[in-house]
Amino acid sequence: MKNEQNNEKSVKINQQNIFSEPVTTYARLAVEALEKQNPKEVINQGINCKSGNWTIICPDCNTSIESPRKMAKYCPNCGQALKWSDNDGD
């Protein structure tokens, strides 16, 4: 009887440990991936005079990105979707 109770406790503990941490981790990663699909406004640094490319900063990871004619849709470093301002005069 005592051994049977210990086995029941062990099963309950194992079920909680098996499902709680990985599910929480995967759920968090899924939410982060979904959030990166929502475009964030870029930080505009202007036009590079030599190359003619727009220089922007990713609002999520602060990576500097050069893009011809506002073509970058995603940050190459973190994958954040980028939103260009309509009033940048291009």
N, C-alpha and C positions, 0 to 999 in steps of 0.2 A: 504493500500500500504506500509506504513512504517513498519507495523507489519510483512508483507510478506518479506521485505528486511532483517529485523532482523532474521527471521527464516532461510533465505538463508545463511546469515553470520554464524549463529549458526551451520548449517549443515556442512558448509565448515570447520569450526574450529574443530568440532567434528570428521569429517573424517580424518583430518590431525593428530589430537591427538590420535585417536584410532589406526591408522596404523603406524605412524612414530616411536614411541618409542618401542613398543613390537617387531616390525619387526626388527628394528635395534638391539635390545638386542638378539633376537633369531638368527639373522644372525651372530652376533659376537660369540655367544656360538657355533654355528655350525662350524664356521671357527676354533675356538679353538679346538674343538673335532677332526676335520680333521687333524689339525697340530700335535696333539698328536699321530696320527697313523703313522707319519713319524718317523722312528727310529732315535734317537740321540745317539751319542757316549757316552758310560758310562765313568765315571772317576774311573779308576782302583786304588784300594787301596792295592791290593795284596791278598795273601791267609792267612786266619786265621789258625795259627799253631795248635790250639786245635781242631777245628772242621773240618779243611780241606776245608772249603767253601771259595769261592771267596768273597771278600768284595768290593763293588762298591758304588759309589755315583750317584744318579739320576741327570742327567744334567739339569733337569727342576725344581725340587723342593728341591734338595740337601739332600734327604733322604738317609741314609746309608742302604744298602741292602746286605744280605748274601745269596749267591746262590751256590748250589753244581754244579760243572762242567759247569759253565756259562749257567745255565738253565733259569734264569729270562728273560722273554721276555718283560715284562711290569713292571713299577714301581707299587708296591702295594699301594702306597700313592696317587699318582696323575694320574696314568694310562698311563704315557708317554711310548711309545714303545722304547725299549732299543736296542742299537747296540753294540755288543762286538767287540773289536779290534781283528784282525786276528793275530797280533804279540804278544799276551799275553803269549805265551809259554805253552799252555795246550795241 
